[in-house]
Amino acid sequence: MAKRWEDSNARFGLRDVADDGRCGLWGASKSQIISIDDVPKDLLAIAKEKLPGVTFDQALRKGNGDLEVRGKDPKGKIRDIEFSKTGEIVEIE
């Protein structure tokens, strides 16, 4: 799973996410790739509501506690939604 995250981050000009979950972006706080199964069901439901048709298959717990859920729409475009550690939507791309 780490490899897919690395590939998609490379397209955004970000440095690789190491296999141990460390983020190499300008010495940022450690981030950890987590299983999509570990994403709280209520947040995944919100993600599916806000981005209908997207198949979510990746998740990243950021060093600040935020959670980013990523997937692809039917056309293959990568879409993601970021939640704060309190469950509020921070950003939708």
SULURKA-V325402 format. One line per field, one symbol per residue. psi: psi as a letter, one per 20 degrees, with the letter a starting at -180 (. if undefined). burial: 1 if it has 24 or more other C-alpha atoms within 12 Angstrom, else 0. A space follows every 50 residues. Layout:
# SULURKA-V325402
psi->???
burial->???
This chain:
# SULURKA-V325402
psi->hhggggghhhhjjqrqprhjiqpjokkrqpqpprqhiipphhhhggghgh mqipopjqqporhjiqpppqaqrhijppqrppqriijqpgqp.
burial->01001101000000011000111000000011110000100011011100 1001111111110001111110000001111110000000000
